[in-house]
Amino acid sequence: MAIEGPLRELGIHDVFQLLDLSRKTGVLRVVSELRDNEGVVAFHAGRIAFASIRSNPHPIGEMLLKAGKIGESDLTSARARQTEHGDRRRIGEILIEMRAVTSRDMEQFVRRQAEAVVFELMSWREGHFRFEESDPAEFPENPSVAVSTESVLMEAARRIDEWSRIAGRVPSLSAIPGFADIADGHAGQLDLLPNEWEVLTMIDNQRDLRRIALELGRSDFDVAKVVYGLVSTGVVVLRQPDRLSLVIPVPTDTDDPRAAGARALVRQGVAAATEGRLGDALQAWKEYLTTHPDAPESASVRDGVAAAQRMMAALEGLHGA
């Protein structure tokens, strides 16, 4: 039996609580046409076993690799088991069996993954959710790879509160950080943590915060907090893109015909959006996402699609006023 409905009638927080209290096992899908985005969360006996969101999927294997918990060879071997040997288990279960990572580490990263996805979903006020029960045999039996739904909700709520505190200096994830001008004669020494240095090295006055988070394999929230500190100390300044073309980086690989075609689609959409032809921009960008869903620029293109759709909805509302 499926449970479904619009988010305007039952908020995502209530949906999660319902699945937690009823100890459901299955898959929840949350779709927002306005954002052109989709979140997927798997539940095992009410606990979160897996979470992903299209705009920033936070794959467990990549998170473990970037954190230095596993090596490239470990991840390659685990993926080979899935693709070549038909192992249908999740990548985390395979890595645990390989003893490449402990159950405790896996629980920590499943929690990080879930917190990032739930934090994003809790900001959605429109969209549709659908939960379908599944055979428990399809989900991990080891509770160490499933985390408490209640604790994830509490962390997401804490992040929302903290985001409201930093919003004055970090207004949105589309903000582009750049280094502040330093006055002549000013000398100083930065005392930063490793994760702060990591974000600092990605600042180039071109990438927005969402892009930095995607490339680092970190949550949007974590990157925003680091940038908030850098802005507060005067090291970094933020600017908002003047138009959609600044949000969407164009592929530059001219040697690959497919890359050239992708570049043409992105530029076609940018040109149309700049001229106010939002329908044409959406058509070009959606075609790009259909043919290049996993390209490095796809997350930014999805942001452009969402922005164009919001603008079209606003214009329709004004037209009917």
C-alpha positions in Angstrom: 0.0 0.0 0.0 1.4 3.4 -1.1 1.3 6.6 1.0 1.3 9.7 -1.1 0.2 13.3 -1.3 1.3 16.9 -1.9 3.8 18.5 0.5 1.5 21.5 1.0 -0.9 19.2 2.9 1.6 17.0 4.7 5.1 18.5 5.3 8.2 16.3 4.8 8.9 16.4 8.6 5.5 14.8 9.3 6.1 12.2 6.5 9.4 11.2 8.1 7.8 11.0 11.6 5.0 8.9 10.3 7.3 6.4 8.6 9.5 6.3 11.8 6.6 5.7 14.2 5.0 3.0 12.0 8.4 1.3 11.5 8.0 1.2 7.8 10.3 -0.4 5.3 10.4 0.9 1.8 11.3 3.8 -0.4 10.2 7.4 -0.2 10.4 9.6 -3.3 9.9 13.3 -3.1 9.6 15.2 -6.4 9.5 18.9 -7.0 8.7 19.9 -10.6 9.4 23.5 -9.7 12.9 22.7 -8.7 13.3 19.9 -11.3 14.7 17.9 -8.4 14.0 14.5 -6.7 14.9 13.1 -3.3 15.0 9.3 -2.5 15.1 7.9 1.0 15.1 4.2 1.9 13.7 3.2 5.3 14.3 0.0 7.1 12.0 -0.6 10.1 11.6 3.2 10.4 15.3 3.9 10.3 17.1 5.6 7.4 19.2 3.2 5.4 20.0 5.4 2.4 19.3 8.9 1.1 20.1 10.7 -2.1 19.0 13.9 -3.9 19.4 14.4 -7.6 21.0 17.9 -7.4 23.7 16.7 -5.0 23.6 13.0 -4.5 26.3 12.6 -1.9 27.2 9.0 -2.9 28.5 7.0 0.1 31.4 5.6 -1.8 32.7 9.0 -2.9 32.2 10.5 0.5 34.3 7.7 2.1 36.9 8.1 -0.6 37.2 11.9 -0.2 37.4 11.5 3.6 40.3 9.0 3.2 38.4 6.1 4.8 38.9 3.9 1.8 41.2 3.8 -1.2 40.4 4.1 -4.9 41.1 0.3 -5.3 38.5 -0.5 -2.6 35.8 1.5 -4.3 36.7 0.0 -7.7 36.5 -3.5 -6.3 33.2 -2.9 -4.6 31.7 -1.4 -7.7 33.0 -4.4 -9.8 31.1 -6.7 -7.5 27.9 -4.8 -8.2 28.3 -4.5 -12.0 30.3 -7.5 -13.0 29.2 -10.1 -10.4 25.6 -9.0 -10.0 25.9 -8.2 -6.3 22.6 -6.3 -5.5 23.7 -5.0 -2.1 24.5 -1.4 -1.5 28.1 -0.3 -1.9 28.4 0.3 1.9 27.5 -3.3 2.7 30.0 -4.6 0.3 32.8 -2.4 1.7 32.0 -3.6 5.2 32.2 -7.2 4.1 35.5 -6.4 2.4 36.7 -4.9 5.7 37.6 -1.8 3.8 35.5 0.2 6.3 34.0 -0.5 9.7 30.3 -0.6 10.5 30.8 2.3 12.8 32.4 4.5 10.0 29.6 3.4 7.7 26.9 4.5 10.1 28.6 7.9 10.5 28.6 8.5 6.8 25.1 7.2 6.2 24.1 9.7 8.9 26.0 12.5 7.1 24.4 11.6 3.8 20.9 11.5 5.3 21.3 14.7 7.2 22.3 16.6 4.0 19.4 15.2 2.0 16.8 15.7 4.8 18.0 19.3 5.4 17.4 20.0 1.7 14.0 18.3 1.6 12.8 20.2 4.6 13.1 23.4 2.8 10.6 22.3 0.1 7.1 23.7 0.5 5.8 22.3 -2.8 6.1 19.0 -4.5 4.7 15.5 -4.1 5.8 12.5 -2.0 5.2 8.8 -2.5 6.2 6.0 -0.2 6.0 2.4 -1.3 6.6 -0.6 1.0 9.3 -3.1 -0.1 10.4 -6.5 0.8 12.7 -6.2 3.9 15.1 -8.6 2.2 16.0 -5.8 -0.2 17.4 -3.7 2.6 20.4 -4.1 5.0 19.7 -6.3 8.0 22.7 -4.9 9.9 21.3 -2.0 11.9 24.8 -0.3 11.9 24.1 0.9 8.3 20.7 2.4 9.2 20.4 5.5 11.4 17.7 6.9 13.7 15.2 9.0 11.8 14.4 11.1 14.8 18.1 12.1 15.3 18.4 13.0 11.6 15.2 15.2 11.9 16.6 16.9 15.0 19.9 17.7 13.2 18.0 19.0 10.1 16.0 21.3 12.4 19.2 22.5 14.0 20.7 23.3 10.7 17.6 25.2 9.6 17.9 27.3 12.8 21.6 27.9 12.2 21.0 28.7 8.5 18.6 31.5 9.6 21.5 32.9 11.7 24.0 32.9 8.8 21.6 34.0 6.1 22.5 37.7 6.7 26.0 37.1 5.3 25.3 34.0 3.2 22.0 34.7 1.5 21.9 31.7 -0.9 23.8 28.8 -2.3 24.0 30.6 -5.6 26.3 33.2 -4.1 29.8 33.3 -5.6 32.7 33.7 -3.2 35.8 35.7 -4.0 38.8 37.0 -2.0 38.4 40.4 -0.4 40.8 43.2 -1.2 43.5 43.6 1.5 44.6 47.1 2.3 48.3 48.0 1.8 50.3 47.4 4.9 47.8 45.0 6.4 49.5 41.9 7.6 47.8 38.9 9.1 48.0 35.1 9.4 45.1 32.8 8.8 44.5 30.2 11.5 42.1 27.8 9.7 41.1 24.2 10.2 41.8 21.6 7.4 38.2 21.6 6.3 38.3 25.4 6.1 41.5 25.4 4.0 39.8 22.9 1.7 37.0 25.3 1.0 39.4 28.2 0.7 41.3 26.5 -2.1 38.1 26.1 -4.2 37.4 29.9 -4.2 38.0 31.3 -7.7 35.4 34.0 -8.1 33.5 31.6 -10.5 32.2 28.7 -8.5 29.1 29.2 -6.4 28.6 27.6 -3.0 26.6 24.7 -4.3 29.2 23.9 -7.0 32.0 24.0 -4.3 30.1 21.6 -2.1 29.5 19.3 -5.0 33.1 19.1 -6.1 34.3 18.7 -2.5 31.8 16.0 -1.7 30.6 18.1 1.3 27.1 19.1 2.3 25.9 22.5 1.1 25.3 23.5 4.8 28.9 22.6 5.8 30.4 24.7 3.0 28.0 27.6 3.8 29.1 27.6 7.4 32.8 27.7 6.5 32.2 30.6 4.0 30.2 32.4 6.7 33.2 32.4 8.9 35.5 33.6 6.1 33.1 36.4 5.2 32.8 37.4 8.9 36.6 37.7 9.2 36.8 39.8 6.0 38.8 37.2 4.1 36.0 36.5 1.5 33.3 38.5 -0.1 30.2 37.2 -1.8 28.4 38.3 -4.9 25.1 37.2 -6.4 25.2 36.3 -10.1 23.7 39.0 -12.2 22.0 36.6 -14.6 21.6 32.9 -15.2 24.7 32.7 -17.4 26.9 33.3 -14.4 25.4 30.3 -12.6 25.8 27.8 -15.4 29.4 26.9 -16.3 29.7 25.9 -20.0 31.6 22.7 -20.9 35.0 23.5 -22.5 36.2 20.2 -23.9 36.4 21.1 -27.6 38.0 17.8 -28.6 34.9 15.7 -27.8 32.0 16.1 -30.3 29.5 15.2 -27.5 31.0 17.9 -25.3 30.7 20.4 -28.1 27.1 19.5 -28.5 26.5 19.9 -24.7 28.3 23.3 -24.8 25.9 24.4 -27.6 22.8 23.4 -25.6 24.0 25.2 -22.5 24.8 28.3 -24.5 21.6 28.2 -26.4 19.7 28.1 -23.1 21.8 30.9 -21.6 21.2 33.1 -24.7 17.4 32.4 -24.6 17.2 33.2 -20.9 19.2 36.4 -21.3 16.7 37.5 -24.0 13.7 36.6 -21.8 12.7 33.5 -23.7 12.4 31.3 -20.7 10.5 28.5 -22.4 13.2 28.1 -25.0 15.9 28.1 -22.3 14.1 25.4 -20.4 13.8 23.2 -23.5 17.5 23.5 -24.2 18.6 22.8 -20.6 16.2 19.9 -20.2 17.6 18.3 -23.3 21.1 18.8 -21.9 20.1 17.1 -18.7 18.5 14.2 -20.6 21.7 13.5 -22.5 24.3 14.5 -19.9 22.7 13.8 -16.5 26.0 13.1 -14.7 28.1 15.8 -16.2 30.0 18.2 -13.8 27.8 21.1 -15.0 24.5 19.3 -14.6 23.8 20.5 -11.0 24.3 24.1 -12.1 22.1 23.6 -15.1 19.4 22.2 -12.8 19.7 25.3 -10.7 19.1 27.3 -13.9 16.1 25.3 -14.8 14.6 25.8 -11.3 15.3 29.5 -11.5 13.6 29.8 -14.9 10.6 27.8 -13.7 10.2 30.1 -10.6 10.4 33.1 -12.8 7.7 31.7 -15.2 5.5 30.9 -12.3 5.9 34.4 -10.9 5.1 36.0 -14.3 2.0 33.8 -14.6 0.8 34.9 -11.2 1.3 38.6 -12.2 -0.5 38.1 -15.5 -3.5 36.7 -13.6 -3.5 39.5 -11.0 
